[in-house]
Structures are given as C-alpha cells and as structure tokens.
Amino acid sequence: MLPVQRISKSRKRKRRSHQALTPRQYVRCPQCGNAKLPHCACGNCGFVNPNLAIDVKSEEA
C-alpha cells in the first residue's frame, strides 16, 4: 500500500528538527582540574563534593 500523498522534504525535516544530538557538557574538577561530567565523581581523583570522595585505583605499569 502506498502513501496517499508524498511528504515534502521541508515537512519531514521540521518533524525531525528536535532529534539532533547535543554535545556532552563537561565541567572542571575543583580538586584536580580535569574534565568530568557534572554531578558525577571525577575519574582522576574521585572527588564528588567537599564532604564525599571515592577511592580511585591508580594503574601501575
């Protein structure tokens, strides 16, 4: 079964305009200065907030 009317390019693109991906937002860790995701623990030092820090194992070669 075929569609009754063809959907134009502009109409199709208007419908899909909100589906674009947004880039990740990073913040600087106040402890070590590395980039990290907001509201997440730092992967380098384990800092979360002034009252909490997570132990991070360092890789030894």
N, CA, C and O atoms as a GROMACS GRO file, in nm:
protein
  244
    1MET      N    1   0.083  -0.118   0.000
    1MET     CA    2   0.000   0.000   0.000
    1MET      C    3   0.088   0.125   0.000
    1MET      O    4   0.183   0.134   0.078
    2LEU      N    5   0.059   0.218  -0.085
    2LEU     CA    6   0.139   0.339  -0.098
    2LEU      C    7   0.077   0.454  -0.020
    2LEU      O    8  -0.044   0.456   0.002
    3PRO      N    9   0.159   0.550   0.021
    3PRO     CA   10   0.102   0.667   0.088
    3PRO      C   11   0.017   0.749  -0.008
    3PRO      O   12   0.044   0.753  -0.128
    4VAL      N   13  -0.085   0.812   0.045
    4VAL     CA   14  -0.178   0.887  -0.040
    4VAL      C   15  -0.109   1.009  -0.099
    4VAL      O   16  -0.122   1.037  -0.218
    5GLN      N   17  -0.033   1.082  -0.013
    5GLN     CA   18   0.038   1.198  -0.062
    5GLN      C   19   0.183   1.191  -0.018
    5GLN      O   20   0.215   1.138   0.089
    6ARG      N   21   0.269   1.246  -0.101
    6ARG     CA   22   0.412   1.247  -0.070
    6ARG      C   23   0.439   1.354   0.036
    6ARG      O   24   0.383   1.463   0.031
    7ILE      N   25   0.526   1.321   0.131
    7ILE     CA   26   0.564   1.417   0.234
    7ILE      C   27   0.684   1.496   0.182
    7ILE      O   28   0.785   1.437   0.144
    8SER      N   29   0.673   1.627   0.182
    8SER     CA   30   0.780   1.711   0.128
    8SER      C   31   0.902   1.707   0.218
    8SER      O   32   0.894   1.666   0.334
    9LYS      N   33   1.016   1.750   0.163
    9LYS     CA   34   1.141   1.750   0.239
    9LYS      C   35   1.132   1.844   0.359
    9LYS      O   36   1.178   1.811   0.468
   10SER      N   37   1.073   1.960   0.338
   10SER     CA   38   1.066   2.057   0.448
   10SER      C   39   0.977   2.007   0.561
   10SER      O   40   1.007   2.028   0.678
   11ARG      N   41   0.870   1.941   0.526
   11ARG     CA   42   0.780   1.889   0.629
   11ARG      C   43   0.847   1.778   0.708
   11ARG      O   44   0.834   1.770   0.831
   12LYS      N   45   0.919   1.691   0.638
   12LYS     CA   46   0.992   1.583   0.703
   12LYS      C   47   1.101   1.639   0.794
   12LYS      O   48   1.120   1.590   0.906
   13ARG      N   49   1.172   1.741   0.748
   13ARG     CA   50   1.281   1.799   0.826
   13ARG      C   51   1.229   1.877   0.947
   13ARG      O   52   1.295   1.881   1.050
   14LYS      N   53   1.112   1.938   0.935
   14LYS     CA   54   1.052   2.006   1.050
   14LYS      C   55   1.019   1.906   1.160
   14LYS      O   56   1.038   1.934   1.278
   15ARG      N   57   0.969   1.792   1.120
   15ARG     CA   58   0.933   1.689   1.218
   15ARG      C   59   1.056   1.635   1.289
   15ARG      O   60   1.050   1.604   1.408
   16ARG      N   61   1.168   1.624   1.217
   16ARG     CA   62   1.288   1.566   1.274
   16ARG      C   63   1.382   1.669   1.335
   16ARG      O   64   1.492   1.634   1.378
   17SER      N   65   1.343   1.794   1.340
   17SER     CA   66   1.433   1.900   1.386
   17SER      C   67   1.472   1.885   1.532
   17SER      O   68   1.580   1.929   1.571
   18HIS      N   69   1.388   1.824   1.613
   18HIS     CA   70   1.419   1.809   1.756
   18HIS      C   71   1.499   1.683   1.786
   18HIS      O   72   1.531   1.658   1.903
   19GLN      N   73   1.533   1.604   1.686
   19GLN     CA   74   1.604   1.478   1.710
   19GLN      C   75   1.756   1.492   1.705
   19GLN      O   76   1.827   1.392   1.718
   20ALA      N   77   1.807   1.613   1.686
   20ALA     CA   78   1.951   1.632   1.676
   20ALA      C   79   2.018   1.603   1.811
   20ALA      O   80   1.961   1.630   1.916
   21LEU      N   81   2.139   1.548   1.807
   21LEU     CA   82   2.214   1.519   1.928
   21LEU      C   83   2.279   1.646   1.980
   21LEU      O   84   2.325   1.730   1.903
   22THR      N   85   2.284   1.658   2.112
   22THR     CA   86   2.351   1.772   2.173
   22THR      C   87   2.485   1.725   2.229
   22THR      O   88   2.495   1.612   2.278
   23PRO      N   89   2.588   1.808   2.222
   23PRO     CA   90   2.719   1.766   2.272
   23PRO      C   91   2.720   1.755   2.424
   23PRO      O   92   2.644   1.822   2.493
   24ARG      N   93   2.807   1.667   2.475
   24ARG     CA   94   2.821   1.648   2.619
   24ARG      C   95   2.877   1.773   2.683
   24ARG      O   96   2.966   1.838   2.628
   25GLN      N   97   2.826   1.808   2.800
   25GLN     CA   98   2.876   1.924   2.874
   25GLN      C   99   2.969   1.875   2.984
   25GLN      O  100   2.931   1.792   3.066
   26TYR      N  101   3.090   1.925   2.985
   26TYR     CA  102   3.188   1.888   3.086
   26TYR      C  103   3.216   2.008   3.176
   26TYR      O  104   3.204   2.123   3.133
   27VAL      N  105   3.254   1.979   3.300
   27VAL     CA  106   3.296   2.083   3.394
   27VAL      C  107   3.433   2.045   3.448
   27VAL      O  108   3.475   1.929   3.439
   28ARG      N  109   3.504   2.144   3.502
   28ARG     CA  110   3.636   2.117   3.559
   28ARG      C  111   3.620   2.068   3.702
   28ARG      O  112   3.538   2.119   3.778
   29CYS      N  113   3.699   1.968   3.738
   29CYS     CA  114   3.701   1.918   3.875
   29CYS      C  115   3.767   2.025   3.962
   29CYS      O  116   3.877   2.071   3.930
   30PRO      N  117   3.703   2.066   4.073
   30PRO     CA  118   3.765   2.170   4.158
   30PRO      C  119   3.890   2.120   4.231
   30PRO      O  120   3.972   2.200   4.276
   31GLN      N  121   3.904   1.989   4.244
   31GLN     CA  122   4.017   1.929   4.315
   31GLN      C  123   4.142   1.923   4.226
   31GLN      O  124   4.247   1.973   4.264
   32CYS      N  125   4.130   1.861   4.109
   32CYS     CA  126   4.248   1.837   4.025
   32CYS      C  127   4.245   1.912   3.892
   32CYS      O  128   4.349   1.923   3.826
   33GLY      N  129   4.129   1.965   3.852
   33GLY     CA  130   4.122   2.043   3.729
   33GLY      C  131   4.092   1.964   3.603
   33GLY      O  132   4.080   2.023   3.496
   34ASN      N  133   4.079   1.832   3.612
   34ASN     CA  134   4.045   1.753   3.494
   34ASN      C  135   3.899   1.771   3.457
   34ASN      O  136   3.817   1.812   3.540
   35ALA      N  137   3.866   1.740   3.331
   35ALA     CA  138   3.727   1.749   3.285
   35ALA      C  139   3.649   1.630   3.338
   35ALA      O  140   3.700   1.517   3.340
   36LYS      N  141   3.525   1.654   3.382
   36LYS     CA  142   3.438   1.548   3.432
   36LYS      C  143   3.295   1.584   3.401
   36LYS      O  144   3.264   1.700   3.373
   37LEU      N  145   3.206   1.486   3.406
   37LEU     CA  146   3.065   1.511   3.387
   37LEU      C  147   3.008   1.575   3.512
   37LEU      O  148   3.050   1.540   3.623
   38PRO      N  149   2.913   1.669   3.499
   38PRO     CA  150   2.856   1.731   3.618
   38PRO      C  151   2.776   1.629   3.700
   38PRO      O  152   2.714   1.538   3.644
   39HIS      N  153   2.777   1.645   3.831
   39HIS     CA  154   2.706   1.560   3.926
   39HIS      C  155   2.760   1.417   3.926
   39HIS      O  156   2.690   1.325   3.968
   40CYS      N  157   2.882   1.396   3.881
   40CYS     CA  158   2.945   1.264   3.880
   40CYS      C  159   3.082   1.275   3.946
   40CYS      O  160   3.140   1.383   3.957
   41ALA      N  161   3.132   1.160   3.991
   41ALA     CA  162   3.265   1.158   4.052
   41ALA      C  163   3.372   1.177   3.946
   41ALA      O  164   3.357   1.134   3.831
   42CYS      N  165   3.481   1.240   3.985
   42CYS     CA  166   3.594   1.262   3.895
   42CYS      C  167   3.666   1.129   3.875
   42CYS      O  168   3.689   1.056   3.972
   43GLY      N  169   3.701   1.096   3.752
   43GLY     CA  170   3.770   0.972   3.723
   43GLY      C  171   3.916   0.973   3.765
   43GLY      O  172   3.977   0.868   3.782
   44ASN      N  173   3.972   1.092   3.782
   44ASN     CA  174   4.113   1.104   3.816
   44ASN      C  175   4.135   1.098   3.967
   44ASN      O  176   4.216   1.019   4.015
   45CYS      N  177   4.062   1.181   4.042
   45CYS     CA  178   4.087   1.189   4.187
   45CYS      C  179   3.971   1.135   4.271
   45CYS      O  180   3.990   1.113   4.390
   46GLY      N  181   3.853   1.113   4.214
   46GLY     CA  182   3.740   1.058   4.288
   46GLY      C  183   3.660   1.162   4.362
   46GLY      O  184   3.574   1.126   4.443
   47PHE      N  185   3.684   1.290   4.338
   47PHE     CA  186   3.614   1.397   4.409
   47PHE      C  187   3.470   1.406   4.361
   47PHE      O  188   3.444   1.406   4.241
   48VAL      N  189   3.375   1.414   4.457
   48VAL     CA  190   3.234   1.431   4.423
   48VAL      C  191   3.186   1.566   4.474
   48VAL      O  192   3.140   1.649   4.396
   49ASN      N  193   3.195   1.587   4.603
   49ASN     CA  194   3.164   1.716   4.664
   49ASN      C  195   3.253   1.731   4.788
   49ASN      O  196   3.321   1.634   4.824
   50PRO      N  197   3.256   1.846   4.855
   50PRO     CA  198   3.350   1.865   4.966
   50PRO      C  199   3.337   1.764   5.079
   50PRO      O  200   3.434   1.742   5.152
   51ASN      N  201   3.221   1.703   5.096
   51ASN     CA  202   3.201   1.608   5.206
   51ASN      C  203   3.222   1.464   5.164
   51ASN      O  204   3.219   1.374   5.249
   52LEU      N  205   3.244   1.437   5.035
   52LEU     CA  206   3.248   1.299   4.986
   52LEU      C  207   3.355   1.285   4.878
   52LEU      O  208   3.366   1.369   4.789
   53ALA      N  209   3.431   1.179   4.888
   53ALA     CA  210   3.528   1.145   4.784
   53ALA      C  211   3.532   0.992   4.771
   53ALA      O  212   3.516   0.921   4.871
   54ILE      N  213   3.552   0.943   4.650
   54ILE     CA  214   3.554   0.800   4.623
   54ILE      C  215   3.699   0.758   4.598
   54ILE      O  216   3.774   0.828   4.530
   55ASP      N  217   3.739   0.644   4.653
   55ASP     CA  218   3.873   0.593   4.630
   55ASP      C  219   3.886   0.545   4.486
   55ASP      O  220   3.806   0.464   4.440
   56VAL      N  221   3.988   0.595   4.416
   56VAL     CA  222   4.013   0.557   4.278
   56VAL      C  223   4.144   0.481   4.272
   56VAL      O  224   4.247   0.528   4.320
   57LYS      N  225   4.139   0.362   4.212
   57LYS     CA  226   4.262   0.280   4.200
   57LYS      C  227   4.344   0.336   4.085
   57LYS      O  228   4.292   0.362   3.976
   58SER      N  229   4.473   0.355   4.108
   58SER     CA  230   4.560   0.403   4.003
   58SER      C  231   4.625   0.282   3.932
   58SER      O  232   4.657   0.181   3.996
   59GLU      N  233   4.642   0.295   3.801
   59GLU     CA  234   4.701   0.188   3.724
   59GLU      C  235   4.853   0.198   3.732
   59GLU      O  236   4.911   0.302   3.703
   60GLU      N  237   4.916   0.089   3.772
   60GLU     CA  238   5.062   0.086   3.780
   60GLU      C  239   5.115  -0.005   3.670
   60GLU      O  240   5.068  -0.118   3.654
   61ALA      N  241   5.212   0.043   3.597
   61ALA     CA  242   5.266  -0.034   3.485
   61ALA      C  243   5.384  -0.118   3.526
   61ALA      O  244   5.441  -0.189   3.443
   0.00000   0.00000   0.00000
